[in-house]
Amino acid sequence: MLDFARKLYLAGLGALFITKEKAEEIGKELIKRGEFKQEELKKFVEQLVERGKQEQEKLKKTIRGEVERLRGELGLVTKNELAALERRIEELEAKLKGPSQG
């Protein structure tokens, strides 16, 4: 029975964002259909939710990597790089004004 549930999970859409409640709902439906035992429900829910969390983390890493790649490819600066440039400009402007103009 757990094998069928795993196959259902792996084939199911939305596994990335499944909630505990939704996992329980799926498990209860499988119990009603006789494809799942009540005592398997808790383990199924835990596995489903954990797998969803793992997939979310993978997706986040992939997105971050792609954003970073595009940032570099497009020559965009980060907030920190921009802030450093602004500080440097302020320092240079202060030097140009000199102590008597401050």
C-alpha positions as CSV (number, residue, x, y, z in Angstrom):
1,M,0.0,0.0,0.0
2,L,2.8,2.5,0.8
3,D,4.3,1.8,-2.6
4,F,1.1,3.0,-4.3
5,A,1.1,6.1,-2.1
6,R,4.7,6.8,-2.9
7,K,3.9,6.5,-6.6
8,L,0.9,8.7,-6.2
9,Y,3.1,11.3,-4.4
10,L,5.9,11.2,-6.9
11,A,3.5,11.5,-9.8
12,G,1.3,14.1,-8.2
13,L,1.3,17.8,-9.1
14,G,1.8,20.4,-6.4
15,A,4.1,18.2,-4.3
16,L,6.3,21.3,-3.8
17,F,3.6,23.1,-1.8
18,I,1.7,20.3,-0.2
19,T,0.4,21.1,3.3
20,K,0.0,18.6,6.1
21,E,-3.7,19.0,5.9
22,K,-3.7,18.2,2.1
23,A,-1.4,15.2,2.7
24,E,-3.8,13.9,5.3
25,E,-6.7,14.4,3.0
26,I,-5.0,12.4,0.3
27,G,-4.2,9.7,2.8
28,K,-7.8,9.5,4.0
29,E,-9.0,9.2,0.5
30,L,-6.6,6.3,-0.1
31,I,-7.9,4.6,3.0
32,K,-11.5,5.0,1.8
33,R,-10.5,3.4,-1.5
34,G,-8.9,0.5,0.3
35,E,-5.4,1.3,-1.1
36,F,-4.0,2.4,2.2
37,K,-4.2,1.3,5.9
38,Q,-5.1,3.7,8.7
39,E,-1.8,2.9,10.6
40,E,0.2,4.0,7.5
41,L,-1.4,7.4,7.4
42,K,0.9,9.2,9.8
43,K,4.1,7.9,8.2
44,F,2.7,8.8,4.7
45,V,1.8,12.4,5.8
46,E,5.3,12.9,7.4
47,Q,7.0,11.6,4.3
48,L,4.9,13.6,1.9
49,V,5.4,16.9,3.9
50,E,9.1,16.3,4.3
51,R,9.5,15.5,0.6
52,G,7.7,18.8,-0.2
53,K,10.0,20.7,2.0
54,Q,13.1,19.2,0.3
55,E,11.7,20.0,-3.1
56,Q,11.0,23.6,-2.1
57,E,14.6,23.9,-0.9
58,K,15.9,22.5,-4.2
59,L,13.7,24.9,-6.1
60,K,15.0,27.9,-4.0
61,K,18.6,26.9,-4.7
62,T,17.9,26.6,-8.4
63,I,16.2,29.9,-8.6
64,R,18.9,31.7,-6.6
65,G,21.5,30.2,-8.9
66,E,19.7,31.2,-12.0
67,V,19.1,34.8,-10.7
68,E,22.8,35.1,-9.8
69,R,23.8,33.8,-13.2
70,L,21.6,36.3,-15.0
71,R,22.8,39.1,-12.7
72,G,26.3,38.4,-13.8
73,E,25.4,37.9,-17.4
74,L,23.5,41.2,-17.5
75,G,26.2,43.1,-15.5
76,L,23.8,44.1,-12.8
77,V,25.1,45.1,-9.4
78,T,23.8,43.9,-6.0
79,K,22.5,46.2,-3.3
80,N,25.8,45.8,-1.4
81,E,27.8,46.7,-4.4
82,L,25.7,49.8,-5.0
83,A,25.9,50.9,-1.4
84,A,29.7,50.6,-1.5
85,L,29.8,52.7,-4.6
86,E,27.5,55.3,-3.0
87,R,29.8,55.5,0.1
88,R,32.8,55.9,-2.2
89,I,31.2,58.7,-4.1
90,E,30.3,60.5,-0.9
91,E,33.9,60.1,0.4
92,L,35.3,61.5,-2.9
93,E,32.8,64.4,-2.8
94,A,33.8,65.2,0.7
95,K,37.5,65.2,-0.3
96,L,36.8,67.5,-3.3
97,K,34.9,70.0,-1.1
98,G,37.8,70.2,1.3
99,P,37.7,71.1,5.0
100,S,37.1,74.8,4.4
101,Q,33.9,74.2,2.4
102,G,32.3,71.7,4.8
